[in-house]
Amino acid sequence: MRSARRTGRLRTLAVAVSAAGATALFPVQATAASAGAPAEAAVATEVSVSPVDLDGPAISTVKVTVKNAGPQQLRSLKVAFAGPTGWAVQPSVLSVDGSLPAGASADASFRIQVPEKRPGFVIRTFTATATYKGGDGRGTATGTRTERSGSPQANLAAAYNNVGVTDESDTGPGDYDGEGNSFSAQKLAAVGLTRGAKVEALGAELTWPDVAAGTKDNVAASGQAVELAGKGSALVFLGSGVTSGATGTASVHYTDGSSSTGTFGFPNWSFDPADAHGATLVKSTDGRNRPDGYGNATVKYRVFAHSIPLDPDRTVDFVVLPANANIHIFDMATAP
């Protein structure tokens, strides 16, 4: 059976759909609402996508369910389905004969060619779009499903990949900016940023990295997925940028399978205006550590906070950081 799935020949797959009960390889079925169930107020046509088998290379079957939540008969229904870019789907669109009464649903099945599984943590998004007449009167409805393989990093510390703080007596390990420079542990301590110190910013309680100077203490963002449990109205990031292009989009994934995105940025740790990209200054230190020792004592080197909105009614599962290594993050936390 597995060998048949691995043929990779979508052109050999015959797909037929009938809401009226004609013989079909993938039938569309209309299901009446549960007997005796109270009528619900009309909301919107519901489109849902079944789980997708990502154990490729293989041909996976995906079922899309469309439910008529409107007060009128739903007719002229067409269902389109698409996976990640480059994944072949057959057919790409199915037409459903007949009509659906209020509260009834129809299933449409598609085949999708799943490539060999990639190592590490990967998120795949699948989208189904229904177009129709009648029903809720809106004419179109969309449903998405995200599937993931692998696991996110257990916490931000597990994703540390950069040394941003060094001791003034041993500046060699530092390379915050790609030129061997770093924050001075002594100067950070002078403004309250000691190992494990609590930092209040934008309504969130953050923690300064509890690691020794000269070891990895921050994340240069490059799309890492990091677990973060909690609820709130905002996700707050603590960090700063190198160059003036430290901006990007983070995506937040919730425990119910939904997600949201937000864009934020940090000023350069030394020379940008303190409010660049909408950031908030948290702490400012005198000078920095260079490969040859402490220096630039008259220049301020800074740490900022910025945030993106959250859905307060959902619980965060994990966060995918922006794909921009100019953004350096020391911590992140939810804010009420």
BALOBA-1460 file (C-alpha; in Angstrom, 3 decimals):
// residues 336
<rec num="1" residu="m" x="0.000" y="0.000" z="0.000"/>
<rec num="2" residu="r" x="2.827" y="2.348" z="0.868"/>
<rec num="3" residu="s" x="4.478" y="1.796" z="-2.496"/>
<rec num="4" residu="a" x="1.258" y="2.862" z="-4.213"/>
<rec num="5" residu="r" x="1.274" y="6.085" z="-2.229"/>
<rec num="6" residu="r" x="4.816" y="6.794" z="-3.340"/>
<rec num="7" residu="t" x="4.126" y="6.643" z="-7.075"/>
<rec num="8" residu="g" x="4.029" y="10.443" z="-7.200"/>
<rec num="9" residu="r" x="1.809" y="10.315" z="-10.293"/>
<rec num="10" residu="l" x="-1.135" y="12.521" z="-9.611"/>
<rec num="11" residu="r" x="-2.264" y="12.250" z="-13.201"/>
<rec num="12" residu="t" x="-3.356" y="8.665" z="-12.593"/>
<rec num="13" residu="l" x="-5.777" y="9.625" z="-9.855"/>
<rec num="14" residu="a" x="-9.385" y="9.807" z="-10.943"/>
<rec num="15" residu="v" x="-11.588" y="12.119" z="-8.894"/>
<rec num="16" residu="a" x="-15.329" y="12.426" z="-9.219"/>
<rec num="17" residu="v" x="-17.794" y="14.185" z="-6.978"/>
<rec num="18" residu="s" x="-21.546" y="13.958" z="-6.694"/>
<rec num="19" residu="a" x="-23.825" y="15.408" z="-4.053"/>
<rec num="20" residu="a" x="-26.720" y="13.415" z="-5.537"/>
<rec num="21" residu="g" x="-25.205" y="9.993" z="-4.850"/>
<rec num="22" residu="a" x="-23.745" y="9.030" z="-8.245"/>
<rec num="23" residu="t" x="-20.840" y="6.564" z="-8.188"/>
<rec num="24" residu="a" x="-17.625" y="8.417" z="-7.306"/>
<rec num="25" residu="l" x="-14.167" y="7.703" z="-6.056"/>
<rec num="26" residu="f" x="-14.474" y="10.627" z="-3.632"/>
<rec num="27" residu="p" x="-18.201" y="11.230" z="-2.944"/>
<rec num="28" residu="v" x="-19.571" y="14.478" z="-1.585"/>
<rec num="29" residu="q" x="-22.051" y="13.743" z="1.169"/>
<rec num="30" residu="a" x="-24.761" y="16.028" z="2.506"/>
<rec num="31" residu="t" x="-25.354" y="15.514" z="6.217"/>
<rec num="32" residu="a" x="-28.469" y="16.807" z="7.907"/>
<rec num="33" residu="a" x="-28.179" y="18.715" z="11.161"/>
<rec num="34" residu="s" x="-28.668" y="16.655" z="14.339"/>
<rec num="35" residu="a" x="-32.302" y="15.854" z="14.999"/>
<rec num="36" residu="g" x="-33.816" y="17.955" z="17.728"/>
<rec num="37" residu="a" x="-30.885" y="20.381" z="17.858"/>
<rec num="38" residu="p" x="-31.962" y="23.990" z="18.356"/>
<rec num="39" residu="a" x="-31.536" y="26.286" z="15.373"/>
<rec num="40" residu="e" x="-28.549" y="28.579" z="15.682"/>
<rec num="41" residu="a" x="-28.367" y="32.150" z="14.507"/>
<rec num="42" residu="a" x="-26.896" y="32.526" z="11.038"/>
<rec num="43" residu="v" x="-23.178" y="33.225" z="11.191"/>
<rec num="44" residu="a" x="-21.049" y="32.287" z="8.197"/>
<rec num="45" residu="t" x="-20.424" y="29.314" z="5.964"/>
<rec num="46" residu="e" x="-17.909" y="27.031" z="7.669"/>
<rec num="47" residu="v" x="-14.978" y="25.483" z="5.784"/>
<rec num="48" residu="s" x="-12.709" y="22.975" z="7.541"/>
<rec num="49" residu="v" x="-9.749" y="20.907" z="6.357"/>
<rec num="50" residu="s" x="-8.986" y="17.411" z="7.649"/>
<rec num="51" residu="p" x="-5.541" y="16.440" z="9.027"/>
<rec num="52" residu="v" x="-2.867" y="15.991" z="6.369"/>
<rec num="53" residu="d" x="-0.401" y="13.085" z="6.426"/>
<rec num="54" residu="l" x="3.038" y="14.700" z="6.082"/>
<rec num="55" residu="d" x="5.006" y="11.450" z="6.071"/>
<rec num="56" residu="g" x="6.242" y="11.862" z="2.512"/>
<rec num="57" residu="p" x="7.108" y="11.211" z="-0.156"/>
<rec num="58" residu="a" x="3.507" y="10.109" z="-0.586"/>
<rec num="59" residu="i" x="0.090" y="10.931" z="-1.972"/>
<rec num="60" residu="s" x="-2.214" y="12.039" z="0.843"/>
<rec num="61" residu="t" x="-5.994" y="12.319" z="0.762"/>
<rec num="62" residu="v" x="-7.446" y="15.491" z="2.279"/>
<rec num="63" residu="k" x="-11.126" y="16.049" z="3.034"/>
<rec num="64" residu="v" x="-12.660" y="19.528" z="2.969"/>
<rec num="65" residu="t" x="-16.012" y="19.975" z="4.718"/>
<rec num="66" residu="v" x="-18.338" y="22.860" z="3.893"/>
<rec num="67" residu="k" x="-21.254" y="23.552" z="6.244"/>
<rec num="68" residu="n" x="-24.143" y="25.823" z="5.337"/>
<rec num="69" residu="a" x="-24.610" y="27.987" z="8.422"/>
<rec num="70" residu="g" x="-26.843" y="30.475" z="6.595"/>
<rec num="71" residu="p" x="-30.644" y="30.667" z="6.496"/>
<rec num="72" residu="q" x="-31.015" y="29.900" z="2.748"/>
<rec num="73" residu="q" x="-30.275" y="26.922" z="0.544"/>
<rec num="74" residu="l" x="-26.615" y="26.901" z="-0.496"/>
<rec num="75" residu="r" x="-26.147" y="26.128" z="-4.187"/>
<rec num="76" residu="s" x="-23.607" y="26.323" z="-7.044"/>
<rec num="77" residu="l" x="-20.928" y="25.239" z="-4.590"/>
<rec num="78" residu="k" x="-17.333" y="24.986" z="-5.748"/>
<rec num="79" residu="v" x="-14.438" y="24.033" z="-3.489"/>
<rec num="80" residu="a" x="-10.794" y="24.915" z="-4.244"/>
<rec num="81" residu="f" x="-7.904" y="23.418" z="-2.283"/>
<rec num="82" residu="a" x="-4.197" y="24.311" z="-2.171"/>
<rec num="83" residu="g" x="-1.183" y="23.309" z="-0.136"/>
<rec num="84" residu="p" x="2.286" y="24.848" z="0.232"/>
<rec num="85" residu="t" x="3.911" y="26.326" z="-2.878"/>
<rec num="86" residu="g" x="4.977" y="23.601" z="-5.265"/>
<rec num="87" residu="w" x="2.784" y="20.828" z="-3.823"/>
<rec num="88" residu="a" x="0.666" y="19.309" z="-6.603"/>
<rec num="89" residu="v" x="-3.074" y="18.894" z="-5.918"/>
<rec num="90" residu="q" x="-5.646" y="16.995" z="-7.966"/>
<rec num="91" residu="p" x="-8.143" y="18.291" z="-8.675"/>
<rec num="92" residu="s" x="-7.542" y="21.893" z="-7.710"/>
<rec num="93" residu="v" x="-11.276" y="22.712" z="-7.799"/>
<rec num="94" residu="l" x="-14.369" y="20.517" z="-7.351"/>
<rec num="95" residu="s" x="-17.956" y="21.411" z="-8.268"/>
<rec num="96" residu="v" x="-20.729" y="20.095" z="-6.031"/>
<rec num="97" residu="d" x="-24.064" y="19.272" z="-7.664"/>
<rec num="98" residu="g" x="-27.362" y="20.078" z="-5.999"/>
<rec num="99" residu="s" x="-27.876" y="22.304" z="-2.988"/>
<rec num="100" residu="l" x="-27.424" y="22.182" z="0.774"/>
<rec num="101" residu="p" x="-30.212" y="23.116" z="3.192"/>
<rec num="102" residu="a" x="-29.449" y="25.193" z="6.261"/>
<rec num="103" residu="g" x="-27.359" y="23.207" z="8.743"/>
<rec num="104" residu="a" x="-26.266" y="20.587" z="6.185"/>
<rec num="105" residu="s" x="-22.671" y="19.908" z="5.126"/>
<rec num="106" residu="a" x="-20.809" y="18.458" z="2.157"/>
<rec num="107" residu="d" x="-17.441" y="16.695" z="2.011"/>
<rec num="108" residu="a" x="-15.051" y="17.033" z="-0.932"/>
<rec num="109" residu="s" x="-11.870" y="14.959" z="-1.170"/>
<rec num="110" residu="f" x="-8.590" y="15.932" z="-2.832"/>
<rec num="111" residu="r" x="-5.237" y="14.235" z="-3.355"/>
<rec num="112" residu="i" x="-2.013" y="16.113" z="-2.617"/>
<rec num="113" residu="q" x="1.553" y="15.111" z="-3.385"/>
<rec num="114" residu="v" x="3.601" y="15.330" z="-0.166"/>
<rec num="115" residu="p" x="7.379" y="15.639" z="-0.626"/>
<rec num="116" residu="e" x="9.983" y="14.017" z="1.581"/>
<rec num="117" residu="k" x="9.829" y="15.322" z="5.129"/>
<rec num="118" residu="r" x="12.314" y="18.062" z="5.954"/>
<rec num="119" residu="p" x="14.441" y="17.838" z="9.108"/>
<rec num="120" residu="g" x="13.821" y="20.197" z="12.005"/>
<rec num="121" residu="f" x="10.645" y="22.107" z="12.806"/>
<rec num="122" residu="v" x="8.417" y="22.882" z="9.824"/>
<rec num="123" residu="i" x="4.946" y="24.429" z="9.577"/>
<rec num="124" residu="r" x="2.787" y="23.690" z="6.543"/>
<rec num="125" residu="t" x="-0.397" y="25.619" z="5.719"/>
<rec num="126" residu="f" x="-3.319" y="24.247" z="3.687"/>
<rec num="127" residu="t" x="-6.172" y="26.415" z="2.415"/>
<rec num="128" residu="a" x="-9.644" y="25.567" z="1.148"/>
<rec num="129" residu="t" x="-11.947" y="28.159" z="-0.417"/>
<rec num="130" residu="a" x="-15.664" y="27.675" z="-1.078"/>
<rec num="131" residu="t" x="-17.615" y="29.811" z="-3.538"/>
<rec num="132" residu="y" x="-21.394" y="29.553" z="-3.677"/>
<rec num="133" residu="k" x="-24.753" y="31.239" z="-4.040"/>
<rec num="134" residu="g" x="-27.349" y="31.581" z="-1.301"/>
<rec num="135" residu="g" x="-26.517" y="30.276" z="2.165"/>
<rec num="136" residu="d" x="-25.269" y="33.194" z="4.238"/>
<rec num="137" residu="g" x="-25.246" y="35.442" z="1.173"/>
<rec num="138" residu="r" x="-21.525" y="36.162" z="1.372"/>
<rec num="139" residu="g" x="-20.554" y="34.169" z="-1.705"/>
<rec num="140" residu="t" x="-17.235" y="32.886" z="-0.421"/>
<rec num="141" residu="a" x="-15.689" y="31.337" z="2.670"/>
<rec num="142" residu="t" x="-12.181" y="30.110" z="3.472"/>
<rec num="143" residu="g" x="-10.755" y="27.595" z="5.910"/>
<rec num="144" residu="t" x="-7.098" y="26.892" z="6.703"/>
<rec num="145" residu="r" x="-5.201" y="24.195" z="8.513"/>
<rec num="146" residu="t" x="-1.614" y="24.261" z="9.717"/>
<rec num="147" residu="e" x="0.339" y="21.063" z="10.240"/>
<rec num="148" residu="r" x="3.722" y="20.871" z="11.871"/>
<rec num="149" residu="s" x="6.504" y="18.331" z="12.002"/>
<rec num="150" residu="g" x="9.357" y="18.354" z="14.464"/>
<rec num="151" residu="s" x="9.262" y="20.361" z="17.696"/>
<rec num="152" residu="p" x="9.844" y="24.031" z="18.530"/>
<rec num="153" residu="q" x="12.683" y="24.980" z="20.863"/>
<rec num="154" residu="a" x="11.615" y="24.415" z="24.484"/>
<rec num="155" residu="n" x="12.274" y="28.065" z="25.408"/>
<rec num="156" residu="l" x="14.182" y="31.088" z="24.173"/>
<rec num="157" residu="a" x="17.331" y="30.060" z="26.043"/>
<rec num="158" residu="a" x="17.420" y="26.837" z="24.024"/>
<rec num="159" residu="a" x="17.604" y="28.981" z="20.868"/>
<rec num="160" residu="y" x="20.438" y="31.268" z="22.018"/>
<rec num="161" residu="n" x="22.934" y="31.579" z="19.175"/>
<rec num="162" residu="n" x="24.857" y="34.774" z="19.895"/>
<rec num="163" residu="v" x="27.146" y="36.232" z="22.584"/>
<rec num="164" residu="g" x="26.007" y="39.768" z="23.326"/>
<rec num="165" residu="v" x="27.468" y="40.369" z="26.812"/>
<rec num="166" residu="t" x="31.076" y="39.969" z="27.911"/>
<rec num="167" residu="d" x="33.171" y="40.838" z="30.932"/>
<rec num="168" residu="e" x="35.488" y="43.803" z="30.523"/>
<rec num="169" residu="s" x="38.380" y="41.529" z="31.482"/>
<rec num="170" residu="d" x="37.570" y="39.063" z="28.683"/>
<rec num="171" residu="t" x="35.921" y="40.690" z="25.685"/>
<rec num="172" residu="g" x="37.069" y="38.151" z="23.086"/>
<rec num="173" residu="p" x="33.979" y="35.889" z="22.997"/>
<rec num="174" residu="g" x="31.595" y="38.768" z="22.157"/>
<rec num="175" residu="d" x="30.167" y="39.338" z="18.686"/>
<rec num="176" residu="y" x="26.826" y="41.091" z="19.047"/>
<rec num="177" residu="d" x="27.160" y="43.124" z="15.882"/>
<rec num="178" residu="g" x="29.192" y="40.874" z="13.613"/>
<rec num="179" residu="e" x="32.306" y="42.945" z="14.274"/>
<rec num="180" residu="g" x="33.349" y="41.423" z="17.600"/>
<rec num="181" residu="n" x="31.703" y="44.051" z="19.821"/>
<rec num="182" residu="s" x="29.405" y="43.392" z="22.777"/>
<rec num="183" residu="f" x="27.720" y="44.899" z="25.816"/>
<rec num="184" residu="s" x="29.799" y="45.329" z="28.969"/>
<rec num="185" residu="a" x="28.518" y="43.113" z="31.808"/>
<rec num="186" residu="q" x="29.756" y="45.707" z="34.297"/>
<rec num="187" residu="k" x="27.946" y="48.593" z="32.618"/>
<rec num="188" residu="l" x="24.741" y="46.553" z="32.297"/>
<rec num="189" residu="a" x="24.901" y="45.700" z="36.005"/>
<rec num="190" residu="a" x="25.213" y="49.401" z="36.789"/>
<rec num="191" residu="v" x="21.744" y="49.976" z="35.279"/>
<rec num="192" residu="g" x="20.172" y="46.883" z="36.873"/>
<rec num="193" residu="l" x="20.639" y="44.299" z="34.124"/>
<rec num="194" residu="t" x="22.323" y="41.551" z="36.115"/>
<rec num="195" residu="r" x="21.961" y="37.814" z="35.545"/>
<rec num="196" residu="g" x="18.311" y="36.781" z="35.994"/>
<rec num="197" residu="a" x="17.146" y="40.326" z="36.792"/>
<rec num="198" residu="k" x="13.448" y="41.104" z="36.282"/>
<rec num="199" residu="v" x="12.691" y="43.737" z="33.675"/>
<rec num="200" residu="e" x="9.321" y="45.506" z="33.491"/>
<rec num="201" residu="a" x="8.505" y="46.745" z="30.010"/>
<rec num="202" residu="l" x="5.272" y="47.488" z="28.109"/>
<rec num="203" residu="g" x="3.230" y="45.722" z="30.773"/>
<rec num="204" residu="a" x="5.225" y="42.493" z="30.667"/>
<rec num="205" residu="e" x="7.629" y="41.022" z="33.191"/>
<rec num="206" residu="l" x="10.724" y="39.897" z="31.333"/>
<rec num="207" residu="t" x="13.936" y="38.321" z="32.569"/>
<rec num="208" residu="w" x="17.490" y="39.265" z="31.659"/>
<rec num="209" residu="p" x="19.407" y="36.127" z="30.533"/>
<rec num="210" residu="d" x="20.675" y="34.144" z="33.519"/>
<rec num="211" residu="v" x="23.926" y="33.023" z="31.930"/>
<rec num="212" residu="a" x="27.586" y="33.855" z="32.455"/>
<rec num="213" residu="a" x="29.165" y="36.724" z="30.557"/>
<rec num="214" residu="g" x="30.919" y="35.512" z="27.437"/>
<rec num="215" residu="t" x="28.403" y="32.734" z="26.720"/>
<rec num="216" residu="k" x="25.430" y="32.669" z="24.342"/>
<rec num="217" residu="d" x="22.746" y="34.939" z="25.787"/>
<rec num="218" residu="n" x="20.452" y="36.113" z="22.975"/>
<rec num="219" residu="v" x="18.825" y="35.005" z="19.732"/>
<rec num="220" residu="a" x="19.754" y="36.554" z="16.414"/>
<rec num="221" residu="a" x="16.367" y="35.919" z="14.833"/>
<rec num="222" residu="s" x="16.245" y="33.657" z="11.799"/>
<rec num="223" residu="g" x="12.767" y="32.129" z="11.883"/>
<rec num="224" residu="q" x="13.272" y="29.961" z="14.984"/>
<rec num="225" residu="a" x="10.141" y="28.435" z="16.526"/>
<rec num="226" residu="v" x="10.079" y="28.758" z="20.321"/>
<rec num="227" residu="e" x="7.526" y="27.424" z="22.800"/>
<rec num="228" residu="l" x="5.816" y="30.058" z="24.948"/>
<rec num="229" residu="a" x="2.767" y="29.289" z="27.082"/>
<rec num="230" residu="g" x="0.493" y="32.095" z="28.224"/>
<rec num="231" residu="k" x="-2.340" y="34.481" z="27.396"/>
<rec num="232" residu="g" x="-2.524" y="38.236" z="27.058"/>
<rec num="233" residu="s" x="-3.174" y="41.150" z="24.770"/>
<rec num="234" residu="a" x="0.429" y="41.593" z="23.612"/>
<rec num="235" residu="l" x="3.693" y="39.729" z="23.149"/>
<rec num="236" residu="v" x="6.642" y="41.824" z="24.299"/>
<rec num="237" residu="f" x="10.202" y="41.388" z="22.995"/>
<rec num="238" residu="l" x="13.319" y="42.617" z="24.811"/>
<rec num="239" residu="g" x="16.380" y="43.305" z="22.664"/>
<rec num="240" residu="s" x="18.006" y="45.671" z="20.207"/>
<rec num="241" residu="g" x="19.148" y="45.770" z="16.622"/>
<rec num="242" residu="v" x="22.306" y="45.866" z="14.600"/>
<rec num="243" residu="t" x="22.214" y="48.021" z="11.467"/>
<rec num="244" residu="s" x="19.111" y="50.157" z="10.900"/>
<rec num="245" residu="g" x="17.180" y="47.312" z="9.293"/>
<rec num="246" residu="a" x="16.212" y="45.309" z="12.390"/>
<rec num="247" residu="t" x="12.540" y="44.769" z="11.560"/>
<rec num="248" residu="g" x="10.470" y="41.698" z="10.773"/>
<rec num="249" residu="t" x="7.267" y="39.752" z="11.264"/>
<rec num="250" residu="a" x="6.704" y="37.206" z="14.021"/>
<rec num="251" residu="s" x="3.888" y="34.659" z="13.962"/>
<rec num="252" residu="v" x="2.101" y="33.453" z="17.075"/>
<rec num="253" residu="h" x="0.510" y="30.012" z="17.095"/>
<rec num="254" residu="y" x="-2.220" y="29.216" z="19.604"/>
<rec num="255" residu="t" x="-3.170" y="25.937" z="21.240"/>
<rec num="256" residu="d" x="-6.434" y="25.774" z="19.246"/>
<rec num="257" residu="g" x="-4.504" y="25.674" z="15.961"/>
<rec num="258" residu="s" x="-5.112" y="29.293" z="14.986"/>
<rec num="259" residu="s" x="-2.375" y="31.876" z="14.499"/>
<rec num="260" residu="s" x="-1.735" y="35.599" z="14.199"/>
<rec num="261" residu="t" x="1.150" y="37.765" z="13.020"/>
<rec num="262" residu="g" x="2.716" y="41.052" z="13.988"/>
<rec num="263" residu="t" x="5.558" y="43.230" z="12.755"/>
<rec num="264" residu="f" x="8.047" y="44.939" z="15.051"/>
<rec num="265" residu="g" x="11.560" y="46.349" z="15.016"/>
<rec num="266" residu="f" x="14.411" y="47.530" z="17.215"/>
<rec num="267" residu="p" x="16.652" y="50.567" z="16.761"/>
<rec num="268" residu="n" x="20.346" y="49.972" z="16.283"/>
<rec num="269" residu="w" x="21.900" y="49.413" z="19.695"/>
<rec num="270" residu="s" x="23.864" y="52.660" z="19.425"/>
<rec num="271" residu="f" x="23.023" y="55.279" z="16.803"/>
<rec num="272" residu="d" x="19.333" y="55.142" z="15.737"/>
<rec num="273" residu="p" x="16.744" y="57.392" z="17.414"/>
<rec num="274" residu="a" x="15.502" y="55.671" z="20.579"/>
<rec num="275" residu="d" x="11.950" y="55.460" z="19.219"/>
<rec num="276" residu="a" x="12.860" y="54.114" z="15.771"/>
<rec num="277" residu="h" x="10.422" y="51.464" z="14.491"/>
<rec num="278" residu="g" x="8.088" y="52.351" z="17.380"/>
<rec num="279" residu="a" x="10.315" y="50.759" z="20.029"/>
<rec num="280" residu="t" x="10.607" y="51.826" z="23.682"/>
<rec num="281" residu="l" x="13.948" y="52.431" z="25.388"/>
<rec num="282" residu="v" x="14.459" y="50.177" z="28.421"/>
<rec num="283" residu="k" x="18.074" y="50.685" z="29.490"/>
<rec num="284" residu="s" x="21.092" y="52.612" z="28.263"/>
<rec num="285" residu="t" x="24.723" y="51.835" z="29.092"/>
<rec num="286" residu="d" x="27.982" y="53.732" z="28.676"/>
<rec num="287" residu="g" x="30.375" y="52.305" z="26.130"/>
<rec num="288" residu="r" x="30.850" y="48.759" z="24.896"/>
<rec num="289" residu="n" x="33.348" y="45.937" z="24.861"/>
<rec num="290" residu="r" x="35.495" y="45.674" z="21.737"/>
<rec num="291" residu="p" x="37.850" y="42.854" z="20.735"/>
<rec num="292" residu="d" x="40.706" y="44.851" z="22.273"/>
<rec num="293" residu="g" x="38.848" y="45.711" z="25.494"/>
<rec num="294" residu="y" x="36.322" y="48.224" z="26.840"/>
<rec num="295" residu="g" x="35.911" y="51.415" z="24.810"/>
<rec num="296" residu="n" x="33.601" y="54.024" z="23.236"/>
<rec num="297" residu="a" x="32.801" y="55.269" z="26.742"/>
<rec num="298" residu="t" x="30.960" y="58.389" z="25.515"/>
<rec num="299" residu="v" x="28.521" y="56.430" z="23.324"/>
<rec num="300" residu="k" x="25.275" y="54.945" z="24.650"/>
<rec num="301" residu="y" x="24.536" y="51.265" z="23.926"/>
<rec num="302" residu="r" x="20.920" y="50.401" z="24.505"/>
<rec num="303" residu="v" x="18.267" y="47.755" z="25.122"/>
<rec num="304" residu="f" x="14.683" y="48.237" z="23.899"/>
<rec num="305" residu="a" x="11.224" y="46.711" z="24.122"/>
<rec num="306" residu="h" x="8.625" y="46.306" z="21.413"/>
<rec num="307" residu="s" x="5.401" y="44.315" z="21.130"/>
<rec num="308" residu="i" x="2.923" y="42.738" z="18.757"/>
<rec num="309" residu="p" x="-0.790" y="42.147" z="19.486"/>
<rec num="310" residu="l" x="-2.175" y="38.818" z="20.708"/>
<rec num="311" residu="d" x="-5.678" y="37.384" z="20.689"/>
<rec num="312" residu="p" x="-6.497" y="37.667" z="24.423"/>
<rec num="313" residu="d" x="-9.040" y="34.854" z="24.254"/>
<rec num="314" residu="r" x="-6.528" y="32.261" z="23.049"/>
<rec num="315" residu="t" x="-3.569" y="30.558" z="24.722"/>
<rec num="316" residu="v" x="-0.161" y="30.888" z="23.078"/>
<rec num="317" residu="d" x="1.531" y="27.625" z="22.100"/>
<rec num="318" residu="f" x="4.687" y="28.796" z="20.314"/>
<rec num="319" residu="v" x="6.168" y="31.779" z="18.497"/>
<rec num="320" residu="v" x="8.030" y="31.834" z="15.180"/>
<rec num="321" residu="l" x="10.586" y="34.643" z="15.279"/>
<rec num="322" residu="p" x="11.240" y="36.958" z="12.321"/>
<rec num="323" residu="a" x="13.685" y="35.822" z="9.666"/>
<rec num="324" residu="n" x="16.085" y="38.732" z="10.191"/>
<rec num="325" residu="a" x="19.311" y="38.163" z="12.120"/>
<rec num="326" residu="n" x="19.684" y="41.930" z="12.672"/>
<rec num="327" residu="i" x="17.014" y="41.514" z="15.367"/>
<rec num="328" residu="h" x="18.565" y="40.343" z="18.652"/>
<rec num="329" residu="i" x="16.193" y="39.097" z="21.369"/>
<rec num="330" residu="f" x="17.135" y="38.619" z="25.029"/>
<rec num="331" residu="d" x="13.652" y="37.597" z="26.219"/>
<rec num="332" residu="m" x="9.960" y="37.632" z="25.331"/>
<rec num="333" residu="a" x="6.818" y="37.427" z="27.452"/>
<rec num="334" residu="t" x="3.085" y="38.050" z="27.279"/>
<rec num="335" residu="a" x="1.499" y="41.192" z="28.711"/>
<rec num="336" residu="p" x="-2.092" y="41.473" z="30.058"/>
